[in-house]
Amino acid sequence: MTKLVCHLVTIFSILFVIFYLFKIDFLTIPVDELERGSIVFSLLLLFLGFLLAVWNWKYLLRLNGYNLGLSQCIYSVGMSVFAKYIPGKIWSSLGRASLVAQYGIPLQHAVLVSIHLQILFISSGLILGFVGLALSGKYGLANLSMYVMVVILSILVILPKFRRLLYRIIGKLFKKDIEPIGLGICPLLKIMFLLFLQWGFWSLGFYFLSRALVQNEMPVLSISFAFPLSVCLGILSVISPGGIGVREGVLVGALGIMGLSLSDSTNISLVSRIWFLIGEVCIFLKAVIVKKMKRA
């Protein structure tokens, strides 16, 4: 039954992502020339971020007593990477959980760990995103509110009492009881550091991608951290599979606040979707190779 779910999730994921990309014409890059060096470096950082995503999944599983090999984690992350494009926000967490359940981990426990990783992933991305908006320096009172949001999110994630409150709020939003994993402060800070590092690779890669598309000088941190903000708000949107459209809208707005023109912001947002899709395809192909090597 578990293998059937895995295959269905993988097949439907690929079908949905192809359907949406063709529907909204995301397969056309709206620029004539690109800086090759910046593009190559941005792709390198993108791939490093995906590798770290695999490592973070492996690390959180190990903290919960499940010591899987790296190849098993690559397989579970890669084969489920397109699950987020299926309507319904649970598929991303269910996909990788159902795949690691093949290795003897109870499916319910695997889903719980996967949901916790997603919560920490979104929290860390929002913190960086709010910092990026605050660093833009455009609006005094708004900047102050961004710093307040960073402090509140940090307290909710780190302190056990407030963490339980955060999970209770999330449980009510999704109409599902979610018990927080009993992580100590040190393991929690370590996984948060690794998640910040994962976002850091992707954010810096996004900056170099933006620099390849726009020749004007841009603030590094503000532009970089616009990416995690758009991704996380896209994940949280309930109306758009994979955050398609929502992520791009948030990104155009955030880049506009930071001084970029509407045309530049739109170009960057569209190309960044294709850029990130390249990383998703690569980790998926890596998972396919891992699967083939196991059969050989």
C-alpha positions in Angstrom: 0.0 0.0 0.0 2.8 2.4 0.9 4.6 1.7 -2.4 1.4 2.4 -4.3 1.0 5.7 -2.6 4.6 6.6 -3.4 4.2 5.9 -7.1 0.9 7.7 -7.3 2.3 10.8 -5.6 5.3 10.8 -7.9 3.2 10.4 -11.1 0.6 13.0 -10.2 3.3 15.4 -9.1 5.1 15.4 -12.4 1.8 15.7 -14.3 0.6 18.7 -12.3 3.9 20.6 -12.6 4.0 20.1 -16.4 0.3 21.1 -16.7 0.8 24.3 -14.6 4.0 25.4 -16.3 2.5 25.1 -19.8 -0.8 26.7 -18.7 0.9 29.9 -17.4 3.7 29.9 -20.0 6.6 29.7 -17.5 8.8 27.8 -20.0 9.8 31.0 -21.9 12.6 33.1 -20.4 11.8 36.8 -21.0 15.4 38.1 -21.5 17.8 38.1 -24.4 21.2 38.0 -22.7 22.4 36.6 -19.4 25.7 36.9 -17.5 27.0 33.4 -17.8 29.3 33.6 -14.8 26.5 34.7 -12.4 24.1 32.1 -13.8 26.6 29.3 -13.3 27.3 30.4 -9.8 23.6 30.8 -9.0 23.0 27.2 -10.2 25.9 25.9 -8.0 24.4 27.6 -4.9 21.0 26.3 -5.9 22.3 22.7 -6.0 24.1 23.1 -2.7 20.8 24.2 -1.1 19.0 21.1 -2.4 21.8 18.9 -1.0 21.5 20.6 2.3 17.8 20.1 2.2 18.4 16.3 2.0 20.9 16.5 4.9 18.4 18.5 7.0 15.7 15.8 6.4 18.3 13.1 7.4 19.4 15.0 10.5 15.8 15.5 11.8 15.0 11.9 11.2 18.1 10.9 13.2 17.1 13.2 16.0 13.9 11.2 16.2 15.7 7.8 16.3 15.6 7.0 12.6 19.1 6.7 11.2 18.7 6.5 7.4 21.5 6.5 4.8 22.1 9.5 2.7 21.0 7.7 -0.5 17.7 6.8 1.2 17.1 10.5 2.1 18.0 11.6 -1.4 15.5 9.2 -2.8 12.7 10.3 -0.5 13.3 14.0 -1.1 14.0 13.8 -4.8 11.1 11.5 -5.7 8.6 13.7 -3.8 10.0 17.1 -4.8 7.1 17.8 -7.2 4.4 16.8 -4.7 3.9 20.4 -3.7 2.4 21.1 -7.1 -0.6 18.7 -6.4 -3.5 20.7 -5.0 -3.6 20.3 -1.2 -0.8 21.4 1.1 -0.3 18.0 2.8 1.3 16.2 -0.2 4.7 17.7 0.1 5.0 16.3 3.7 3.2 13.1 2.9 5.3 12.4 -0.2 8.7 12.2 1.5 7.2 10.5 4.6 5.6 7.8 2.6 8.9 7.1 0.8 11.0 6.7 4.0 8.2 4.5 5.4 9.5 1.8 3.0 12.6 1.6 5.2 10.7 0.5 8.3 9.7 3.9 9.8 6.1 4.0 10.9 4.2 6.2 8.3 2.5 8.2 11.1 5.8 9.0 12.7 7.4 9.8 9.4 4.6 12.2 8.5 4.9 13.9 11.9 8.6 14.5 11.5 8.1 15.7 7.9 5.4 18.2 9.1 7.8 19.5 11.8 10.6 20.0 9.3 8.2 21.9 7.1 7.1 24.2 10.0 10.8 24.9 10.9 11.6 25.4 7.2 8.8 28.0 6.8 9.6 29.7 10.1 13.3 30.1 9.2 12.4 31.4 5.7 9.9 34.0 7.1 12.5 35.2 9.6 15.0 35.9 6.8 12.3 37.4 4.6 11.2 39.9 7.3 14.9 40.8 7.9 15.2 41.5 4.2 12.2 43.8 4.2 13.5 45.6 7.3 16.9 46.1 5.7 15.4 47.7 2.6 15.1 50.9 4.7 12.1 52.2 2.8 9.5 52.7 5.5 10.5 53.5 9.1 7.4 52.1 10.9 7.1 49.1 8.6 10.8 48.3 9.2 10.2 48.3 12.9 7.3 45.9 12.5 9.4 43.6 10.5 12.0 43.4 13.3 9.2 42.7 15.8 8.0 39.9 13.6 11.5 38.4 13.5 11.6 38.5 17.3 8.2 37.0 17.7 8.9 34.2 15.2 12.2 33.4 16.9 10.6 33.1 20.3 7.8 30.9 19.0 10.2 28.5 17.4 12.9 28.3 20.1 11.2 28.5 23.5 9.3 25.2 24.3 6.3 26.9 25.8 5.8 29.2 22.9 6.6 26.4 20.4 3.6 24.4 21.8 1.5 27.5 21.2 2.8 27.8 17.6 1.9 24.2 16.9 -1.5 24.6 18.5 -2.2 27.6 16.2 -1.0 25.6 13.1 -3.1 22.6 14.2 -6.2 24.8 14.3 -5.5 26.3 10.9 -5.2 22.8 9.3 -7.8 21.2 11.6 -5.3 18.6 12.8 -3.7 18.0 16.2 0.1 18.4 15.8 2.3 17.4 18.8 5.6 19.2 18.9 8.7 17.1 18.7 10.6 17.1 22.0 13.8 18.7 20.8 16.2 20.3 23.2 17.4 23.8 22.7 20.8 22.7 21.3 19.5 20.3 18.6 16.8 22.8 17.7 19.3 25.6 17.3 21.4 23.3 15.2 18.6 22.3 12.8 17.6 26.0 12.6 21.2 26.9 11.7 21.2 24.3 9.0 17.9 25.6 7.6 19.2 29.1 7.6 22.3 27.8 5.8 20.0 26.1 3.3 18.0 29.3 2.7 21.4 31.2 2.5 22.6 29.1 -0.4 19.3 29.6 -2.2 19.0 33.3 -1.4 22.6 34.0 -2.5 21.9 32.0 -5.7 18.8 34.1 -6.3 20.8 37.3 -5.9 23.4 36.2 -8.5 20.5 35.2 -10.8 19.0 38.7 -10.3 22.3 40.3 -11.0 22.5 38.4 -14.3 19.2 39.8 -15.3 19.5 43.4 -14.0 22.6 45.4 -14.6 21.9 48.0 -11.9 23.5 47.8 -8.4 21.2 46.0 -5.9 21.4 45.6 -2.1 22.7 42.0 -1.5 20.8 41.0 1.6 17.5 42.7 0.8 17.3 41.2 -2.7 18.5 37.8 -1.4 16.0 37.5 1.4 13.1 38.5 -0.8 13.3 34.9 -2.2 12.6 33.0 1.1 9.8 35.4 1.9 8.1 34.7 -1.5 8.6 30.9 -1.3 7.2 30.7 2.3 4.2 32.8 1.5 3.6 30.7 -1.6 3.7 27.6 0.5 1.2 29.1 3.0 -1.2 30.1 0.2 -4.1 27.6 0.1 -5.3 28.5 -3.4 -2.2 27.9 -5.5 -0.5 24.5 -5.9 3.3 25.0 -5.4 2.6 28.6 -4.8 2.5 29.3 -8.5 1.5 32.8 -9.1 1.5 33.7 -5.4 5.3 33.4 -5.1 5.8 35.5 -8.2 3.4 38.2 -7.0 5.1 38.5 -3.6 8.5 38.6 -5.3 7.4 41.4 -7.6 6.0 43.4 -4.7 9.1 42.8 -2.5 11.6 43.7 -5.3 9.5 46.8 -6.1 9.8 47.9 -2.5 13.5 47.6 -2.8 13.6 49.9 -5.8 13.5 47.6 -8.8 11.2 48.6 -11.7 8.1 46.6 -12.5 9.6 45.1 -15.6 12.8 44.0 -13.9 10.9 42.6 -10.9 8.6 40.6 -13.2 11.5 39.2 -15.3 13.3 38.1 -12.1 10.2 36.5 -10.7 9.5 34.5 -13.8 13.1 33.4 -14.4 13.5 32.5 -10.8 10.7 30.0 -11.0 12.4 28.2 -13.9 15.8 28.5 -12.1 14.3 26.8 -9.0 12.5 24.2 -11.2 15.9 23.2 -12.6 17.1 22.4 -9.1 14.0 20.4 -8.5 14.5 18.4 -11.7 18.1 17.7 -10.8 17.3 16.4 -7.3 14.5 14.3 -8.8 16.9 12.8 -11.4 19.5 12.1 -8.7 16.8 10.2 -6.8 16.0 8.2 -10.0 19.7 7.4 -10.4 19.9 6.3 -6.7 16.8 4.0 -7.3 18.4 2.5 -10.5 21.7 1.9 -8.7 19.9 0.0 -5.9 18.3 -2.3 -8.5 21.6 -2.9 -10.4 
